[in-house]
Amino acid sequence: RGQRRFRRATSGYGGFPRPKPEGREKTSRRVATRFMCTVCKKMHQPPSIRSKKFEIEGE
């Protein structure tokens, strides 16, 4: 029942009946870090965190 109305609303001018979420992106990105064991080469990925800036410092 609702799908028929939804298709009717979306057809026509090519727009979506609801507002698009543009301009409301989050300013911080999720950083997914991966750690690899030097002995057995097993990968470990802890839960990702949000950060605005991410850099890796070399030795």
mmCIF file as Biopython writes it, N, C-alpha, C and O atoms, coordinates in Angstrom:
data_model
#
loop_
_atom_site.group_PDB
_atom_site.id
_atom_site.type_symbol
_atom_site.label_atom_id
_atom_site.label_alt_id
_atom_site.label_comp_id
_atom_site.label_asym_id
_atom_site.label_entity_id
_atom_site.label_seq_id
_atom_site.pdbx_PDB_ins_code
_atom_site.Cartn_x
_atom_site.Cartn_y
_atom_site.Cartn_z
_atom_site.occupancy
_atom_site.B_iso_or_equiv
_atom_site.auth_seq_id
_atom_site.auth_asym_id
_atom_site.pdbx_PDB_model_num
ATOM 1   N N  . ARG A ? 1  ? 0.816  -1.189  0.000   1.0 0.0 1  A 1 
ATOM 2   C CA . ARG A ? 1  ? 0.000  0.000   0.000   1.0 0.0 1  A 1 
ATOM 3   C C  . ARG A ? 1  ? 0.864  1.260   0.000   1.0 0.0 1  A 1 
ATOM 4   O O  . ARG A ? 1  ? 0.603  2.183   -0.771  1.0 0.0 1  A 1 
ATOM 5   N N  . GLY A ? 2  ? 1.858  1.311   0.827   1.0 0.0 2  A 1 
ATOM 6   C CA . GLY A ? 2  ? 2.694  2.500   0.887   1.0 0.0 2  A 1 
ATOM 7   C C  . GLY A ? 2  ? 3.657  2.605   -0.276  1.0 0.0 2  A 1 
ATOM 8   O O  . GLY A ? 2  ? 4.044  3.703   -0.676  1.0 0.0 2  A 1 
ATOM 9   N N  . GLN A ? 3  ? 4.045  1.452   -0.822  1.0 0.0 3  A 1 
ATOM 10  C CA . GLN A ? 3  ? 5.006  1.467   -1.922  1.0 0.0 3  A 1 
ATOM 11  C C  . GLN A ? 3  ? 4.407  2.117   -3.169  1.0 0.0 3  A 1 
ATOM 12  O O  . GLN A ? 3  ? 5.123  2.793   -3.909  1.0 0.0 3  A 1 
ATOM 13  N N  . ARG A ? 4  ? 3.131  1.928   -3.412  1.0 0.0 4  A 1 
ATOM 14  C CA . ARG A ? 4  ? 2.492  2.522   -4.581  1.0 0.0 4  A 1 
ATOM 15  C C  . ARG A ? 4  ? 2.495  4.041   -4.479  1.0 0.0 4  A 1 
ATOM 16  O O  . ARG A ? 4  ? 2.767  4.730   -5.462  1.0 0.0 4  A 1 
ATOM 17  N N  . ARG A ? 5  ? 2.198  4.558   -3.313  1.0 0.0 5  A 1 
ATOM 18  C CA . ARG A ? 5  ? 2.234  6.006   -3.116  1.0 0.0 5  A 1 
ATOM 19  C C  . ARG A ? 5  ? 3.657  6.542   -3.215  1.0 0.0 5  A 1 
ATOM 20  O O  . ARG A ? 5  ? 3.896  7.634   -3.731  1.0 0.0 5  A 1 
ATOM 21  N N  . PHE A ? 6  ? 4.574  5.764   -2.718  1.0 0.0 6  A 1 
ATOM 22  C CA . PHE A ? 6  ? 5.977  6.184   -2.747  1.0 0.0 6  A 1 
ATOM 23  C C  . PHE A ? 6  ? 6.480  6.299   -4.179  1.0 0.0 6  A 1 
ATOM 24  O O  . PHE A ? 6  ? 7.153  7.270   -4.524  1.0 0.0 6  A 1 
ATOM 25  N N  . ARG A ? 7  ? 6.157  5.313   -5.016  1.0 0.0 7  A 1 
ATOM 26  C CA . ARG A ? 7  ? 6.569  5.373   -6.423  1.0 0.0 7  A 1 
ATOM 27  C C  . ARG A ? 7  ? 5.922  6.541   -7.142  1.0 0.0 7  A 1 
ATOM 28  O O  . ARG A ? 7  ? 6.552  7.171   -7.992  1.0 0.0 7  A 1 
ATOM 29  N N  . ARG A ? 8  ? 4.679  6.839   -6.816  1.0 0.0 8  A 1 
ATOM 30  C CA . ARG A ? 8  ? 3.991  7.952   -7.458  1.0 0.0 8  A 1 
ATOM 31  C C  . ARG A ? 8  ? 4.633  9.280   -7.069  1.0 0.0 8  A 1 
ATOM 32  O O  . ARG A ? 8  ? 4.728  10.192  -7.891  1.0 0.0 8  A 1 
ATOM 33  N N  . ALA A ? 9  ? 5.067  9.385   -5.835  1.0 0.0 9  A 1 
ATOM 34  C CA . ALA A ? 9  ? 5.704  10.620  -5.383  1.0 0.0 9  A 1 
ATOM 35  C C  . ALA A ? 9  ? 7.081  10.798  -6.002  1.0 0.0 9  A 1 
ATOM 36  O O  . ALA A ? 9  ? 7.488  11.920  -6.305  1.0 0.0 9  A 1 
ATOM 37  N N  . THR A ? 10 ? 7.801  9.695   -6.190  1.0 0.0 10 A 1 
ATOM 38  C CA . THR A ? 10 ? 9.152  9.810   -6.737  1.0 0.0 10 A 1 
ATOM 39  C C  . THR A ? 10 ? 9.148  9.981   -8.246  1.0 0.0 10 A 1 
ATOM 40  O O  . THR A ? 10 ? 10.104 10.531  -8.794  1.0 0.0 10 A 1 
ATOM 41  N N  . SER A ? 11 ? 8.122  9.539   -8.929  1.0 0.0 11 A 1 
ATOM 42  C CA . SER A ? 11 ? 8.097  9.692   -10.380 1.0 0.0 11 A 1 
ATOM 43  C C  . SER A ? 11 ? 7.759  11.133  -10.745 1.0 0.0 11 A 1 
ATOM 44  O O  . SER A ? 11 ? 7.231  11.893  -9.934  1.0 0.0 11 A 1 
ATOM 45  N N  . GLY A ? 12 ? 8.074  11.481  -11.971 1.0 0.0 12 A 1 
ATOM 46  C CA . GLY A ? 12 ? 7.736  12.835  -12.398 1.0 0.0 12 A 1 
ATOM 47  C C  . GLY A ? 12 ? 8.973  13.691  -12.535 1.0 0.0 12 A 1 
ATOM 48  O O  . GLY A ? 12 ? 9.744  13.533  -13.481 1.0 0.0 12 A 1 
ATOM 49  N N  . TYR A ? 13 ? 9.166  14.598  -11.594 1.0 0.0 13 A 1 
ATOM 50  C CA . TYR A ? 13 ? 10.250 15.560  -11.731 1.0 0.0 13 A 1 
ATOM 51  C C  . TYR A ? 13 ? 11.610 14.973  -11.380 1.0 0.0 13 A 1 
ATOM 52  O O  . TYR A ? 13 ? 12.609 15.693  -11.404 1.0 0.0 13 A 1 
ATOM 53  N N  . GLY A ? 14 ? 11.673 13.701  -11.059 1.0 0.0 14 A 1 
ATOM 54  C CA . GLY A ? 14 ? 12.958 13.046  -10.835 1.0 0.0 14 A 1 
ATOM 55  C C  . GLY A ? 14 ? 13.552 13.297  -9.470  1.0 0.0 14 A 1 
ATOM 56  O O  . GLY A ? 14 ? 14.691 12.910  -9.209  1.0 0.0 14 A 1 
ATOM 57  N N  . GLY A ? 15 ? 12.812 13.927  -8.608  1.0 0.0 15 A 1 
ATOM 58  C CA . GLY A ? 15 ? 13.333 14.197  -7.276  1.0 0.0 15 A 1 
ATOM 59  C C  . GLY A ? 15 ? 12.795 13.212  -6.267  1.0 0.0 15 A 1 
ATOM 60  O O  . GLY A ? 15 ? 11.771 12.562  -6.479  1.0 0.0 15 A 1 
ATOM 61  N N  . PHE A ? 16 ? 13.489 13.123  -5.196  1.0 0.0 16 A 1 
ATOM 62  C CA . PHE A ? 16 ? 13.061 12.253  -4.105  1.0 0.0 16 A 1 
ATOM 63  C C  . PHE A ? 16 ? 12.104 13.050  -3.237  1.0 0.0 16 A 1 
ATOM 64  O O  . PHE A ? 16 ? 12.338 14.239  -3.024  1.0 0.0 16 A 1 
ATOM 65  N N  . PRO A ? 17 ? 11.046 12.454  -2.731  1.0 0.0 17 A 1 
ATOM 66  C CA . PRO A ? 17 ? 10.086 13.239  -1.961  1.0 0.0 17 A 1 
ATOM 67  C C  . PRO A ? 17 ? 10.635 13.723  -0.622  1.0 0.0 17 A 1 
ATOM 68  O O  . PRO A ? 17 ? 10.086 14.641  -0.014  1.0 0.0 17 A 1 
ATOM 69  N N  . ARG A ? 18 ? 11.715 13.102  -0.170  1.0 0.0 18 A 1 
ATOM 70  C CA . ARG A ? 18 ? 12.314 13.540  1.089   1.0 0.0 18 A 1 
ATOM 71  C C  . ARG A ? 18 ? 13.589 14.332  0.807   1.0 0.0 18 A 1 
ATOM 72  O O  . ARG A ? 18 ? 14.205 14.128  -0.238  1.0 0.0 18 A 1 
ATOM 73  N N  . PRO A ? 19 ? 13.996 15.210  1.684   1.0 0.0 19 A 1 
ATOM 74  C CA . PRO A ? 19 ? 15.216 15.980  1.428   1.0 0.0 19 A 1 
ATOM 75  C C  . PRO A ? 19 ? 16.453 15.092  1.451   1.0 0.0 19 A 1 
ATOM 76  O O  . PRO A ? 19 ? 16.545 14.152  2.240   1.0 0.0 19 A 1 
ATOM 77  N N  . LYS A ? 20 ? 17.396 15.402  0.579   1.0 0.0 20 A 1 
ATOM 78  C CA . LYS A ? 20 ? 18.635 14.637  0.530   1.0 0.0 20 A 1 
ATOM 79  C C  . LYS A ? 20 ? 19.547 15.089  1.665   1.0 0.0 20 A 1 
ATOM 80  O O  . LYS A ? 20 ? 19.560 16.270  2.012   1.0 0.0 20 A 1 
ATOM 81  N N  . PRO A ? 21 ? 20.295 14.182  2.236   1.0 0.0 21 A 1 
ATOM 82  C CA . PRO A ? 21 ? 21.168 14.562  3.350   1.0 0.0 21 A 1 
ATOM 83  C C  . PRO A ? 21 ? 22.482 15.176  2.880   1.0 0.0 21 A 1 
ATOM 84  O O  . PRO A ? 21 ? 23.550 14.746  3.315   1.0 0.0 21 A 1 
ATOM 85  N N  . GLU A ? 22 ? 22.423 16.160  2.013   1.0 0.0 22 A 1 
ATOM 86  C CA . GLU A ? 22 ? 23.640 16.801  1.523   1.0 0.0 22 A 1 
ATOM 87  C C  . GLU A ? 22 ? 24.011 17.953  2.440   1.0 0.0 22 A 1 
ATOM 88  O O  . GLU A ? 22 ? 23.147 18.659  2.961   1.0 0.0 22 A 1 
ATOM 89  N N  . GLY A ? 23 ? 25.287 18.125  2.625   1.0 0.0 23 A 1 
ATOM 90  C CA . GLY A ? 23 ? 25.756 19.209  3.462   1.0 0.0 23 A 1 
ATOM 91  C C  . GLY A ? 23 ? 25.730 18.899  4.936   1.0 0.0 23 A 1 
ATOM 92  O O  . GLY A ? 23 ? 26.111 19.735  5.757   1.0 0.0 23 A 1 
ATOM 93  N N  . ARG A ? 24 ? 25.286 17.706  5.283   1.0 0.0 24 A 1 
ATOM 94  C CA . ARG A ? 24 ? 25.240 17.338  6.693   1.0 0.0 24 A 1 
ATOM 95  C C  . ARG A ? 24 ? 26.202 16.200  6.992   1.0 0.0 24 A 1 
ATOM 96  O O  . ARG A ? 24 ? 25.960 15.405  7.900   1.0 0.0 24 A 1 
ATOM 97  N N  . GLU A ? 25 ? 27.298 16.114  6.233   1.0 0.0 25 A 1 
ATOM 98  C CA . GLU A ? 25 ? 28.261 15.055  6.481   1.0 0.0 25 A 1 
ATOM 99  C C  . GLU A ? 25 ? 28.980 15.332  7.788   1.0 0.0 25 A 1 
ATOM 100 O O  . GLU A ? 25 ? 29.042 16.465  8.264   1.0 0.0 25 A 1 
ATOM 101 N N  . LYS A ? 26 ? 29.500 14.306  8.330   1.0 0.0 26 A 1 
ATOM 102 C CA . LYS A ? 26 ? 30.263 14.474  9.553   1.0 0.0 26 A 1 
ATOM 103 C C  . LYS A ? 26 ? 31.651 14.987  9.192   1.0 0.0 26 A 1 
ATOM 104 O O  . LYS A ? 26 ? 32.220 14.603  8.170   1.0 0.0 26 A 1 
ATOM 105 N N  . THR A ? 27 ? 32.180 15.842  10.025  1.0 0.0 27 A 1 
ATOM 106 C CA . THR A ? 27 ? 33.475 16.455  9.727   1.0 0.0 27 A 1 
ATOM 107 C C  . THR A ? 27 ? 34.620 15.499  9.979   1.0 0.0 27 A 1 
ATOM 108 O O  . THR A ? 27 ? 35.699 15.673  9.412   1.0 0.0 27 A 1 
ATOM 109 N N  . SER A ? 28 ? 34.419 14.509  10.802  1.0 0.0 28 A 1 
ATOM 110 C CA . SER A ? 28 ? 35.495 13.574  11.096  1.0 0.0 28 A 1 
ATOM 111 C C  . SER A ? 28 ? 35.251 12.259  10.366  1.0 0.0 28 A 1 
ATOM 112 O O  . SER A ? 28 ? 34.112 11.824  10.200  1.0 0.0 28 A 1 
ATOM 113 N N  . ARG A ? 29 ? 36.326 11.649  9.941   1.0 0.0 29 A 1 
ATOM 114 C CA . ARG A ? 29 ? 36.259 10.376  9.230   1.0 0.0 29 A 1 
ATOM 115 C C  . ARG A ? 29 ? 36.620 9.248   10.181  1.0 0.0 29 A 1 
ATOM 116 O O  . ARG A ? 29 ? 37.311 9.456   11.179  1.0 0.0 29 A 1 
ATOM 117 N N  . ARG A ? 30 ? 36.150 8.063   9.864   1.0 0.0 30 A 1 
ATOM 118 C CA . ARG A ? 30 ? 36.514 6.908   10.675  1.0 0.0 30 A 1 
ATOM 119 C C  . ARG A ? 30 ? 37.863 6.385   10.212  1.0 0.0 30 A 1 
ATOM 120 O O  . ARG A ? 30 ? 38.085 6.170   9.020   1.0 0.0 30 A 1 
ATOM 121 N N  . VAL A ? 31 ? 38.749 6.185   11.156  1.0 0.0 31 A 1 
ATOM 122 C CA . VAL A ? 31 ? 40.084 5.697   10.849  1.0 0.0 31 A 1 
ATOM 123 C C  . VAL A ? 31 ? 40.153 4.229   11.242  1.0 0.0 31 A 1 
ATOM 124 O O  . VAL A ? 31 ? 39.985 3.878   12.410  1.0 0.0 31 A 1 
ATOM 125 N N  . ALA A ? 32 ? 40.399 3.385   10.265  1.0 0.0 32 A 1 
ATOM 126 C CA . ALA A ? 32 ? 40.505 1.954   10.519  1.0 0.0 32 A 1 
ATOM 127 C C  . ALA A ? 32 ? 41.980 1.586   10.520  1.0 0.0 32 A 1 
ATOM 128 O O  . ALA A ? 32 ? 42.623 1.571   9.470   1.0 0.0 32 A 1 
ATOM 129 N N  . THR A ? 33 ? 42.509 1.291   11.690  1.0 0.0 33 A 1 
ATOM 130 C CA . THR A ? 33 ? 43.920 0.916   11.800  1.0 0.0 33 A 1 
ATOM 131 C C  . THR A ? 33 ? 44.032 -0.596  11.813  1.0 0.0 33 A 1 
ATOM 132 O O  . THR A ? 33 ? 43.204 -1.294  12.400  1.0 0.0 33 A 1 
ATOM 133 N N  . ARG A ? 34 ? 45.071 -1.089  11.154  1.0 0.0 34 A 1 
ATOM 134 C CA . ARG A ? 34 ? 45.330 -2.524  11.119  1.0 0.0 34 A 1 
ATOM 135 C C  . ARG A ? 34 ? 46.721 -2.776  11.668  1.0 0.0 34 A 1 
ATOM 136 O O  . ARG A ? 34 ? 47.688 -2.119  11.284  1.0 0.0 34 A 1 
ATOM 137 N N  . PHE A ? 35 ? 46.801 -3.722  12.555  1.0 0.0 35 A 1 
ATOM 138 C CA . PHE A ? 35 ? 48.085 -4.101  13.120  1.0 0.0 35 A 1 
ATOM 139 C C  . PHE A ? 35 ? 48.405 -5.512  12.672  1.0 0.0 35 A 1 
ATOM 140 O O  . PHE A ? 35 ? 47.537 -6.384  12.655  1.0 0.0 35 A 1 
ATOM 141 N N  . MET A ? 36 ? 49.679 -5.732  12.304  1.0 0.0 36 A 1 
ATOM 142 C CA . MET A ? 36 ? 50.087 -7.050  11.862  1.0 0.0 36 A 1 
ATOM 143 C C  . MET A ? 36 ? 51.197 -7.562  12.768  1.0 0.0 36 A 1 
ATOM 144 O O  . MET A ? 36 ? 52.156 -6.848  13.060  1.0 0.0 36 A 1 
ATOM 145 N N  . CYS A ? 37 ? 51.054 -8.793  13.203  1.0 0.0 37 A 1 
ATOM 146 C CA . CYS A ? 37 ? 52.055 -9.423  14.049  1.0 0.0 37 A 1 
ATOM 147 C C  . CYS A ? 37 ? 53.295 -9.696  13.209  1.0 0.0 37 A 1 
ATOM 148 O O  . CYS A ? 37 ? 53.196 -10.212 12.096  1.0 0.0 37 A 1 
ATOM 149 N N  . THR A ? 38 ? 54.466 -9.347  13.746  1.0 0.0 38 A 1 
ATOM 150 C CA . THR A ? 38 ? 55.703 -9.552  12.988  1.0 0.0 38 A 1 
ATOM 151 C C  . THR A ? 38 ? 56.135 -11.013 12.991  1.0 0.0 38 A 1 
ATOM 152 O O  . THR A ? 38 ? 56.929 -11.421 12.144  1.0 0.0 38 A 1 
ATOM 153 N N  . VAL A ? 39 ? 55.627 -11.805 13.927  1.0 0.0 39 A 1 
ATOM 154 C CA . VAL A ? 39 ? 56.030 -13.205 14.025  1.0 0.0 39 A 1 
ATOM 155 C C  . VAL A ? 39 ? 55.151 -14.095 13.148  1.0 0.0 39 A 1 
ATOM 156 O O  . VAL A ? 39 ? 55.647 -14.808 12.275  1.0 0.0 39 A 1 
ATOM 157 N N  . CYS A ? 40 ? 53.834 -14.042 13.392  1.0 0.0 40 A 1 
ATOM 158 C CA . CYS A ? 40 ? 52.932 -14.949 12.669  1.0 0.0 40 A 1 
ATOM 159 C C  . CYS A ? 40 ? 52.169 -14.260 11.539  1.0 0.0 40 A 1 
ATOM 160 O O  . CYS A ? 40 ? 51.398 -14.914 10.837  1.0 0.0 40 A 1 
ATOM 161 N N  . LYS A ? 41 ? 52.366 -12.963 11.350  1.0 0.0 41 A 1 
ATOM 162 C CA . LYS A ? 41 ? 51.739 -12.175 10.269  1.0 0.0 41 A 1 
ATOM 163 C C  . LYS A ? 41 ? 50.220 -12.131 10.374  1.0 0.0 41 A 1 
ATOM 164 O O  . LYS A ? 41 ? 49.531 -11.948 9.371   1.0 0.0 41 A 1 
ATOM 165 N N  . LYS A ? 42 ? 49.703 -12.298 11.578  1.0 0.0 42 A 1 
ATOM 166 C CA . LYS A ? 42 ? 48.258 -12.244 11.775  1.0 0.0 42 A 1 
ATOM 167 C C  . LYS A ? 42 ? 47.819 -10.787 11.873  1.0 0.0 42 A 1 
ATOM 168 O O  . LYS A ? 42 ? 48.440 -9.979  12.564  1.0 0.0 42 A 1 
ATOM 169 N N  . MET A ? 43 ? 46.723 -10.468 11.160  1.0 0.0 43 A 1 
ATOM 170 C CA . MET A ? 43 ? 46.211 -9.099  11.171  1.0 0.0 43 A 1 
ATOM 171 C C  . MET A ? 43 ? 45.215 -8.934  12.308  1.0 0.0 43 A 1 
ATOM 172 O O  . MET A ? 43 ? 44.441 -9.840  12.619  1.0 0.0 43 A 1 
ATOM 173 N N  . HIS A ? 44 ? 45.252 -7.764  12.917  1.0 0.0 44 A 1 
ATOM 174 C CA . HIS A ? 44 ? 44.333 -7.435  14.004  1.0 0.0 44 A 1 
ATOM 175 C C  . HIS A ? 44 ? 43.798 -6.042  13.736  1.0 0.0 44 A 1 
ATOM 176 O O  . HIS A ? 44 ? 44.575 -5.103  13.565  1.0 0.0 44 A 1 
ATOM 177 N N  . GLN A ? 45 ? 42.481 -5.895  13.696  1.0 0.0 45 A 1 
ATOM 178 C CA . GLN A ? 45 ? 41.873 -4.597  13.440  1.0 0.0 45 A 1 
ATOM 179 C C  . GLN A ? 45 ? 40.991 -4.224  14.624  1.0 0.0 45 A 1 
ATOM 180 O O  . GLN A ? 45 ? 39.884 -4.744  14.760  1.0 0.0 45 A 1 
ATOM 181 N N  . PRO A ? 46 ? 41.473 -3.327  15.483  1.0 0.0 46 A 1 
ATOM 182 C CA . PRO A ? 46 ? 40.655 -2.903  16.619  1.0 0.0 46 A 1 
ATOM 183 C C  . PRO A ? 46 ? 39.486 -2.049  16.141  1.0 0.0 46 A 1 
ATOM 184 O O  . PRO A ? 46 ? 39.463 -1.634  14.982  1.0 0.0 46 A 1 
ATOM 185 N N  . PRO A ? 47 ? 38.523 -1.782  17.005  1.0 0.0 47 A 1 
ATOM 186 C CA . PRO A ? 47 ? 37.396 -0.936  16.605  1.0 0.0 47 A 1 
ATOM 187 C C  . PRO A ? 47 ? 37.872 0.427   16.115  1.0 0.0 47 A 1 
ATOM 188 O O  . PRO A ? 47 ? 38.745 1.046   16.723  1.0 0.0 47 A 1 
ATOM 189 N N  . SER A ? 48 ? 37.291 0.886   15.014  1.0 0.0 48 A 1 
ATOM 190 C CA . SER A ? 48 ? 37.738 2.142   14.422  1.0 0.0 48 A 1 
ATOM 191 C C  . SER A ? 48 ? 37.271 3.323   15.264  1.0 0.0 48 A 1 
ATOM 192 O O  . SER A ? 48 ? 36.256 3.257   15.957  1.0 0.0 48 A 1 
ATOM 193 N N  . ILE A ? 49 ? 38.039 4.401   15.182  1.0 0.0 49 A 1 
ATOM 194 C CA . ILE A ? 49 ? 37.727 5.615   15.933  1.0 0.0 49 A 1 
ATOM 195 C C  . ILE A ? 49 ? 37.561 6.760   14.956  1.0 0.0 49 A 1 
ATOM 196 O O  . ILE A ? 49 ? 38.057 6.705   13.831  1.0 0.0 49 A 1 
ATOM 197 N N  . ARG A ? 50 ? 36.869 7.790   15.385  1.0 0.0 50 A 1 
ATOM 198 C CA . ARG A ? 50 ? 36.694 8.968   14.549  1.0 0.0 50 A 1 
ATOM 199 C C  . ARG A ? 50 ? 37.775 9.980   14.877  1.0 0.0 50 A 1 
ATOM 200 O O  . ARG A ? 50 ? 38.084 10.222  16.043  1.0 0.0 50 A 1 
ATOM 201 N N  . SER A ? 51 ? 38.344 10.568  13.836  1.0 0.0 51 A 1 
ATOM 202 C CA . SER A ? 51 ? 39.332 11.619  14.056  1.0 0.0 51 A 1 
ATOM 203 C C  . SER A ? 51 ? 39.338 12.538  12.848  1.0 0.0 51 A 1 
ATOM 204 O O  . SER A ? 51 ? 39.072 12.116  11.723  1.0 0.0 51 A 1 
ATOM 205 N N  . LYS A ? 52 ? 39.648 13.802  13.103  1.0 0.0 52 A 1 
ATOM 206 C CA . LYS A ? 52 ? 39.706 14.770  12.018  1.0 0.0 52 A 1 
ATOM 207 C C  . LYS A ? 52 ? 41.030 14.679  11.279  1.0 0.0 52 A 1 
ATOM 208 O O  . LYS A ? 52 ? 41.084 14.884  10.066  1.0 0.0 52 A 1 
ATOM 209 N N  . LYS A ? 53 ? 42.098 14.374  12.005  1.0 0.0 53 A 1 
ATOM 210 C CA . LYS A ? 53 ? 43.415 14.313  11.400  1.0 0.0 53 A 1 
ATOM 211 C C  . LYS A ? 53 ? 44.103 13.035  11.843  1.0 0.0 53 A 1 
ATOM 212 O O  . LYS A ? 53 ? 44.075 12.684  13.023  1.0 0.0 53 A 1 
ATOM 213 N N  . PHE A ? 54 ? 44.723 12.337  10.895  1.0 0.0 54 A 1 
ATOM 214 C CA . PHE A ? 54 ? 45.400 11.084  11.212  1.0 0.0 54 A 1 
ATOM 215 C C  . PHE A ? 54 ? 46.695 11.033  10.441  1.0 0.0 54 A 1 
ATOM 216 O O  . PHE A ? 54 ? 46.706 11.181  9.218   1.0 0.0 54 A 1 
ATOM 217 N N  . GLU A ? 55 ? 47.797 10.822  11.158  1.0 0.0 55 A 1 
ATOM 218 C CA . GLU A ? 55 ? 49.079 10.701  10.476  1.0 0.0 55 A 1 
ATOM 219 C C  . GLU A ? 55 ? 49.909 9.640   11.176  1.0 0.0 55 A 1 
ATOM 220 O O  . GLU A ? 55 ? 49.797 9.431   12.384  1.0 0.0 55 A 1 
ATOM 221 N N  . ILE A ? 56 ? 50.743 8.978   10.390  1.0 0.0 56 A 1 
ATOM 222 C CA . ILE A ? 56 ? 51.614 7.937   10.917  1.0 0.0 56 A 1 
ATOM 223 C C  . ILE A ? 56 ? 53.028 8.488   10.918  1.0 0.0 56 A 1 
ATOM 224 O O  . ILE A ? 56 ? 53.538 8.938   9.892   1.0 0.0 56 A 1 
ATOM 225 N N  . GLU A ? 57 ? 53.647 8.447   12.078  1.0 0.0 57 A 1 
ATOM 226 C CA . GLU A ? 57 ? 55.015 8.939   12.192  1.0 0.0 57 A 1 
ATOM 227 C C  . GLU A ? 57 ? 55.973 7.773   12.046  1.0 0.0 57 A 1 
ATOM 228 O O  . GLU A ? 57 ? 55.824 6.743   12.703  1.0 0.0 57 A 1 
ATOM 229 N N  . GLY A ? 58 ? 56.953 7.944   11.181  1.0 0.0 58 A 1 
ATOM 230 C CA . GLY A ? 58 ? 57.954 6.907   10.987  1.0 0.0 58 A 1 
ATOM 231 C C  . GLY A ? 58 ? 59.045 6.989   12.041  1.0 0.0 58 A 1 
ATOM 232 O O  . GLY A ? 58 ? 59.145 7.963   12.787  1.0 0.0 58 A 1 
ATOM 233 N N  . GLU A ? 59 ? 59.854 5.948   12.083  1.0 0.0 59 A 1 
ATOM 234 C CA . GLU A ? 59 ? 60.926 5.930   13.076  1.0 0.0 59 A 1 
ATOM 235 C C  . GLU A ? 59 ? 62.151 6.636   12.554  1.0 0.0 59 A 1 
ATOM 236 O O  . GLU A ? 59 ? 63.160 6.721   13.254  1.0 0.0 59 A 1 
#
